[in-house]
Amino acid sequence: MAESKQKYRIFFSAAEPSADAHCAALARVLAHNGDIRLVGVGGPQMAEAGVELLQNPVDRAAMAYKAFTQVLYFHRLIKKIKTYIEDNPVDLVVVCDSPAFNFHVAKTARSLGAKTLFYVAPQLWAWAPWRIRKLEKYCDKLCCVLPFEQSWFTQRGIDAEFVGNPLLEHSRSEPTKKYYLGFEADRARVAIMPGSRTAEIQSLWTPMQQIALNLQTKYPQMKFTVVALNEKAQRILQSAQLSRFSCEYAVASVYDTARASDFAIVTSGSATLQVAAAGCPMVIMYQSSKLLWRLVGRWLVTTKYLSLVNILAEHELVPEFMPYFDSVDPIEAKIEELLAVKELLIGTSSDLVELVRPLVKKQASRRVAQIVNEMLNRK
């Protein structure tokens, strides 16, 4: 009887909704190789893609638990991962985003003799660059999702490669700018994207609605579409919806909703790149502790801009209110200023499309799958 082929075991670690989506897409590509078994920690998308899950930290990461309970939970999870790898040796560990957690997973993997691949580079170029030594110690290969990251990390001794951005690989068409034919601010279609985590929704959903209500006072026929991560997130948004605010909801449709909108109000994060790929002008918001920002945050951040779009553009292509603290008046005023000049909207749309075009050309999941196979074959 012929001897069965070697079955490699890959361990995934994803603790956030976006990482769950990235790893699921990668798993679907790797599934074509019958010699690979996929296990790990992650969320529902990974499970649907065929990854055997030890535990699901993704739903918990999206919830607003107290910090202390979070630390205990993830400490126990790391111990569980270590026990699993000790009992079931793996050939490769793929950690995706969430560096605060995944540095520990990578350290555990390396201590047990497994190779490690980091998918989505920790943003050391933005803050805490001294952690590069830790990355160098625990990372065999780094897959970057922003173009400038490859040279930044390579110059610091990391084996890094820009693989494309997984958020943009499934865009249905080439990025196309908006022309705003027949556009009237009074009839503008505005997308609102309050983020994927409960903490983000709690801090930004109410002020985003206040902005919308103020805009509707001036533009009574303006329409709003709110994008929720999933149906559970939609229920959370609806439960906190202001009685005077009227909107439609769309689930897991950042790109499509942005394509159908004239403007967007977006929580800072990876969604801003999808909005940019849709050629949709936007303002970007984020909330944080005023005290912590003034005492610590502003001294740790090393980049001039905080939003991914403006970091890539190297200038303020879209207005960013990060961190946003108190009054929404400046945000509302900036939106009105942009909506008042159609030529400005057209120019911004064109600039956004050109900005993300290099990110759309590559298929991240396919390239990372190739890298995975290369790392397995080198064993």
C-alpha positions in Angstrom: 0.0 0.0 0.0 1.4 3.4 -0.9 2.6 5.5 2.0 0.3 8.5 2.6 1.7 12.0 1.8 3.1 14.2 4.6 0.4 16.4 6.1 1.8 19.7 7.3 0.1 21.4 10.2 -0.3 25.2 10.1 -1.4 27.1 13.2 -3.3 30.4 12.7 -3.7 33.1 15.4 -6.3 35.8 14.8 -7.9 37.8 17.6 -9.7 40.6 15.7 -12.6 40.6 13.1 -10.3 41.9 10.3 -7.6 39.2 11.1 -10.3 36.6 11.1 -11.3 37.7 7.5 -7.6 37.8 6.3 -6.9 34.3 7.7 -10.1 32.9 6.3 -9.2 34.1 2.8 -5.7 32.6 3.2 -7.1 29.4 4.4 -9.4 29.1 1.4 -6.4 29.3 -0.9 -4.3 26.9 1.2 -7.3 24.4 1.3 -6.4 23.5 -2.3 -3.3 21.8 -1.0 -4.4 18.5 0.5 -1.1 18.1 2.4 -1.9 20.9 4.8 -4.0 20.8 8.0 -5.2 24.1 9.3 -5.8 24.7 13.0 -5.7 27.7 15.4 -7.6 30.4 17.2 -9.8 32.7 15.3 -13.4 33.6 14.5 -16.4 32.4 12.5 -15.0 33.2 9.1 -12.0 31.0 9.7 -14.2 28.2 10.9 -16.3 28.5 7.8 -13.1 28.3 5.7 -12.1 25.0 7.3 -9.8 26.0 10.1 -10.2 23.8 13.2 -10.6 26.3 16.0 -9.3 25.7 19.6 -11.0 28.8 20.7 -12.7 32.0 19.3 -11.2 35.2 20.8 -12.5 37.3 17.9 -16.0 37.8 19.3 -14.5 38.7 22.7 -12.1 41.2 21.1 -15.1 43.1 19.6 -16.7 43.4 23.0 -16.1 46.1 25.7 -14.7 43.9 28.5 -12.8 45.4 31.4 -9.0 45.5 30.7 -8.2 43.2 33.6 -10.5 40.4 32.5 -9.1 40.8 29.0 -5.5 40.3 30.2 -6.6 37.1 32.2 -8.4 35.7 29.2 -5.6 36.2 26.7 -3.0 34.9 29.2 -5.0 31.7 29.6 -5.4 31.5 25.8 -1.6 31.7 25.3 -1.1 28.8 27.8 -3.7 26.8 25.9 -1.9 27.5 22.6 1.4 26.4 24.1 -0.1 23.2 25.4 -1.6 22.4 22.0 1.6 23.0 20.1 3.6 20.9 22.7 1.2 18.0 22.1 0.7 18.6 18.4 3.9 19.9 16.8 3.2 22.4 14.0 5.3 23.2 10.9 4.4 26.9 10.8 2.6 29.5 12.9 0.8 32.3 11.1 0.0 35.3 13.4 -2.2 38.0 12.0 -2.3 41.6 13.3 -3.0 42.2 17.1 0.7 42.4 17.9 0.2 42.9 21.7 -1.3 39.3 21.7 0.5 37.8 18.8 4.0 38.6 19.9 3.4 36.2 22.8 2.0 33.6 20.4 5.1 33.9 18.2 7.4 33.7 21.2 5.7 30.5 22.3 5.9 29.1 18.8 9.6 29.8 18.4 10.4 28.4 21.8 8.8 25.1 20.6 10.7 25.0 17.3 8.0 26.3 14.9 8.6 28.8 12.2 6.6 32.0 12.4 5.0 34.2 9.7 3.6 37.6 10.6 0.7 38.5 8.3 0.1 42.3 8.6 3.1 44.2 10.0 2.9 45.7 13.5 2.9 49.5 13.0 6.3 50.1 14.5 6.9 52.9 12.0 4.1 54.8 13.8 5.0 54.2 17.4 7.2 52.0 19.7 9.9 51.4 17.0 12.1 49.9 19.7 10.0 46.7 19.5 11.8 45.9 16.2 14.3 43.8 18.2 11.4 41.7 19.5 10.0 41.3 15.9 13.5 40.3 14.7 13.7 37.7 17.4 10.3 36.0 16.8 9.6 36.5 13.1 10.9 34.4 10.2 8.9 36.2 7.5 6.9 39.4 7.6 4.1 40.0 5.1 3.4 43.7 4.8 0.0 45.1 3.6 1.2 48.7 3.0 3.7 49.5 0.2 6.2 51.5 2.2 6.5 49.0 5.0 8.7 46.5 3.0 11.7 48.9 2.8 11.2 50.2 6.4 11.4 46.7 7.9 14.0 45.4 5.4 16.3 48.3 6.3 16.0 47.1 10.0 17.0 43.5 9.3 13.5 41.9 8.9 12.8 39.5 6.0 9.8 41.5 4.8 7.6 41.6 1.6 4.7 43.8 0.5 2.1 41.3 -0.5 -0.8 43.6 -1.3 -3.8 44.5 0.9 -6.3 41.6 1.7 -9.1 44.1 2.2 -8.9 45.2 -1.4 -8.3 41.9 -3.2 -12.0 41.2 -3.7 -13.0 44.6 -5.2 -15.3 43.8 -8.0 -13.7 46.3 -10.4 -10.7 48.6 -10.9 -10.9 51.7 -8.6 -12.9 54.3 -10.4 -13.3 58.0 -9.4 -16.7 59.6 -8.9 -17.7 62.3 -11.4 -20.6 63.7 -9.3 -22.8 64.3 -12.4 -25.9 66.2 -11.3 -24.7 66.3 -7.7 -26.5 68.4 -5.2 -25.4 68.6 -1.6 -29.1 68.6 -0.4 -29.5 65.2 -1.9 -26.2 63.7 -1.0 -25.9 60.1 0.0 -23.7 59.8 3.1 -22.2 56.6 4.5 -21.5 56.3 8.2 -19.0 53.6 9.4 -18.8 53.4 13.2 -16.2 50.7 13.4 -16.2 47.0 14.2 -15.6 47.0 18.0 -18.1 47.8 20.7 -15.7 50.3 22.3 -15.5 52.2 19.0 -19.3 52.2 18.6 -19.7 53.4 22.2 -17.4 56.3 21.7 -18.3 57.3 18.1 -21.8 56.2 17.2 -23.6 59.0 19.1 -21.4 61.8 17.8 -21.6 60.5 14.3 -25.4 60.6 14.6 -25.2 64.1 16.0 -23.2 65.2 12.9 -25.8 63.5 10.7 -28.7 65.2 12.4 -27.0 68.6 12.2 -26.4 68.0 8.5 -30.0 67.1 7.9 -31.1 70.4 9.4 -29.3 72.2 6.6 -29.8 69.5 3.9 -33.3 67.9 4.7 -33.1 65.4 1.8 -29.7 64.0 2.7 -29.8 60.2 3.0 -27.6 58.1 5.4 -26.5 54.5 5.2 -24.8 52.9 8.2 -22.5 50.0 7.7 -22.4 47.3 10.4 -19.8 44.6 10.7 -22.4 41.9 11.0 -26.0 41.5 12.2 -25.0 41.4 15.8 -23.3 44.8 15.4 -26.3 46.1 13.6 -28.5 45.2 16.6 -26.1 47.1 18.9 -26.2 50.1 16.6 -30.0 50.1 16.4 -30.3 49.8 20.2 -28.3 53.0 20.6 -29.9 54.9 17.6 -31.2 58.3 18.5 -34.9 58.7 18.1 -34.7 61.6 15.7 -32.1 59.9 13.4 -33.3 58.1 10.3 -31.0 55.8 8.3 -30.7 52.5 6.4 -28.4 49.7 7.5 -26.0 47.6 5.4 -24.1 44.6 6.7 -20.4 43.9 5.9 -20.5 46.1 2.8 -17.9 48.9 3.3 -16.7 49.0 -0.3 -20.2 48.6 -1.9 -21.8 51.2 0.3 -18.9 53.6 -0.3 -19.3 53.1 -4.1 -22.9 54.0 -3.8 -22.3 57.1 -1.6 -21.2 60.6 -2.3 -19.3 61.0 1.1 -18.4 59.0 4.2 -17.9 59.5 7.9 -15.5 56.8 8.9 -13.9 55.4 12.1 -10.1 55.3 11.7 -8.8 51.9 10.6 -8.6 49.5 7.7 -12.1 50.4 6.5 -10.7 53.8 5.3 -8.7 52.0 2.6 -11.8 50.3 1.3 -13.6 53.6 1.2 -10.6 55.1 -0.6 -10.7 52.2 -3.2 -14.3 53.1 -3.8 -13.2 56.7 -4.6 -15.4 58.1 -1.8 -14.3 61.3 -0.1 -14.4 61.1 3.7 -13.7 62.5 7.1 -12.0 60.2 9.6 -12.7 60.1 13.3 -11.4 58.4 16.3 -11.8 58.8 20.1 -9.4 58.2 22.9 -8.9 59.3 26.5 -8.0 63.0 26.5 -5.8 62.6 29.5 -3.9 59.6 28.2 -3.4 61.3 24.8 -2.0 64.4 26.3 0.2 62.6 28.8 1.4 59.7 26.7 -0.1 59.2 23.3 1.1 62.3 21.5 4.6 61.6 22.6 4.6 57.9 21.4 3.3 58.5 18.0 6.0 59.3 15.4 4.0 59.9 12.3 2.7 63.3 11.2 -0.7 61.8 10.4 -2.6 59.1 12.1 -5.0 57.7 9.5 -3.8 55.1 7.0 -5.0 57.2 4.0 -3.0 60.2 5.0 0.0 58.2 6.0 0.1 56.7 2.6 -0.5 60.0 0.9 2.1 61.7 3.1 -0.2 64.7 3.3 -3.8 65.4 4.6 -5.7 64.0 1.6 -8.8 63.7 3.7 -9.6 65.5 7.0 -8.8 63.5 10.1 -10.1 64.2 13.6 -7.8 62.0 15.6 -8.3 61.9 18.4 -11.8 63.5 18.5 -12.7 64.7 22.0 -15.6 67.1 22.4 -17.5 69.2 20.0 -18.6 67.8 16.6 -18.9 71.3 15.2 -15.5 71.3 13.4 -16.2 68.0 11.8 -19.6 69.1 10.6 -18.1 72.4 9.3 -15.5 70.5 7.3 -18.1 68.2 5.8 -20.2 71.2 4.7 -17.1 72.8 3.2 -16.3 69.8 1.1 -19.9 69.2 0.0 -20.2 72.8 -1.1 -17.5 72.4 -3.8 -18.2 69.6 -6.4 -14.8 70.1 -8.0 -13.1 69.4 -4.6 -15.1 66.2 -4.2 -14.1 65.1 -7.7 -10.4 65.9 -7.1 -10.4 64.0 -3.8 -12.1 61.0 -5.4 -9.5 60.9 -8.1 -6.6 61.2 -5.6 -8.0 58.4 -3.4 -8.3 56.0 -6.4 -4.7 56.7 -7.5 -3.5 56.3 -3.9 -4.8 52.7 -3.5 -4.3 51.5 -7.0 -0.9 49.9 -6.2 -2.6 48.0 -3.3 -5.4 46.6 -5.5 -3.0 45.2 -8.1 -1.7 42.5 -5.9 -3.6 39.5 -4.6 -2.5 39.3 -1.0 -4.0 35.9 -0.1 -2.5 34.1 -3.1 1.0 35.6 -2.5 0.9 34.8 1.2 -0.2 31.2 0.4 2.9 31.0 -1.9 5.1 32.2 0.9 3.6 29.6 3.3 4.3 26.8 0.8 7.9 28.1 0.3 8.4 28.1 4.1 7.0 24.6 4.4 9.2 23.3 1.5 12.3 24.6 3.2 11.9 22.3 6.1 
